[in-house]
Amino acid sequence: MNRISKDEYYLSIAASVAKRSTCLRRQYGAVIIKNDEIISTGYNGAARGEANCCDTGVCWREANHIPHGEQYEKCVAVHAEQNAIISAARGEMLGGVLYLAGFDANGELAEPAPCMICSRMIKNAGLAEVVCKAADGSIKRKKV
């Protein structure tokens, strides 16, 4: 029997969470783990009460040719990391690990990395590490 590692296990959960994303450009999923327990999950999608891009069929940033990583303020989506963080109490997250998985619009595995805003939120939440899968399939760990 080949048992997957805990990193692979939590990354596969993050990948499943990403499938709930409402973004037309990229689907991200995040899972916060502490003491080998899931604290919270989050995926990127429109803020509560806002229309989802997948429902309207339009991504304003895509329609206006805004490259990835620029002008986030013009996007209706809340990032996966942000949604996971706001769904948990800070005390539960202190010293925890955020697992992040992402896919491009074509369904291919993206090499996710938190944006500058998410990086600050991750640090302020007290998380100790971010884990994701690199394009070559290896596991990447980044201390916060």
N, C-alpha and C positions, 0 to 999 in steps of 0.2 A: 504494500500500500504506500503510495506517495502522498504524504500530507503536506499541504501548502504551508508556507511560513505565515506568521502573524501579520507581517507587512503585506504579503500578497492577499491575505484574507481581508484586512481592512481596506486595502486599495480596491479589491473587488466590490466591497460594499459601497465605497465612494463612487465607483463606476456605475453601480446600480442606481444610486441616488441621482447621478447625473442624468439618467434617463427621464427624470421628472422635469428637467429644465424646460423653460418656455422660450429660450433664446434661439433665434434662427442662425446665428453665427457660430456659437460654440456652446457646448453643453458641459458644465462643470458640476462636480459633486464633491462635497467635503464631509468628513466624519471626524469628530473630536473624540479622542480616546484618553482615558486616564485609568490607571490601575487595571488595565485589560478590560475595561467596560466602556460601552458607547455612552458618551455624555450627550451628544446632539449630532444632528446631520443638517445639511443645507445644500440647496442647489440654486443655480442662478436663474432668476426669473423676475418678472415685473413685481413691483411693490404691491402689497395688498390693496385691492380696490382698483388697480390700474389694469388696462387692457394688456393681455399677453401678446407678444409679437407673433407667436405661433398661431394665435387665434385670428389676428388681424391680417397676417400674411406679409407684414411689412416691418422691416428693421430700419428705423430712421437713419442710423449711422451707416448702414450698408447702402441705402438709397442715396446717401450724400457722400459716398466714397471716403468715409473716414476710416483710416487704417486701425488695425488692432492696437490697443494700448494708448489711444489718444481720445481726448474729449469724452471721458466717461460721463461727465455731467449731462450729456445729451442722450444718454441711454436710460430707458425706463427700468432696466434690470438692477436688482440687488445681487451682488456676487455671492457665490456659494459659501465662501469663507465667512462673509458678513452674516449671512443667514444662519450658519451654524453657530457663530459667536453670540448673536442676539437671542438664540434659542436656549442658551445655557447660562447658569449663574457663574460669575467669575470665580468664586471659591471652588466650584466643581472643575474648572478648567486649569487652575494653577498647576503648572508643571506638566500639563498634558501634551498630547501630540495631535496635530491636525494632519489627516491623510487627505490628499487632493488628487482627483482624477478628472481628466478632461478629454473631450472629443471635438474635432472640427465639424463643420456643418455636413461634410461628406461621410461622417461616422468614423473617420480615422482617428486613432489615438493621438492626442496633442500632448506636448510636453508642458504640463501646466506649471505656472509659477505665480504666486500672488503678486498683484499689482502693488504699487507704492502705498495706496490707501489701505489695502487689505494687510500688507506687511505691518503697517503701524497698528492696525486693530489687533492683529495676532500677537504682537509684542505687548500691547496694553492689556490684552485679555489674560496675560500670564502664561501663555502657551510656551513650551520649551523647544519645540521642534516641528518642522513641516516635512512630510514624507510624500514623495510622488514617484512616478515611474518615468524614467528618461526615454527618449525616442528609441534608444537601442535596447530597451526592455529592462535595463538595470534599475535598481532602486536608488533614488537620490534622497539623502537626508540633509536637511539644513537646520542647524541650530539657530534659535531666535536670539 
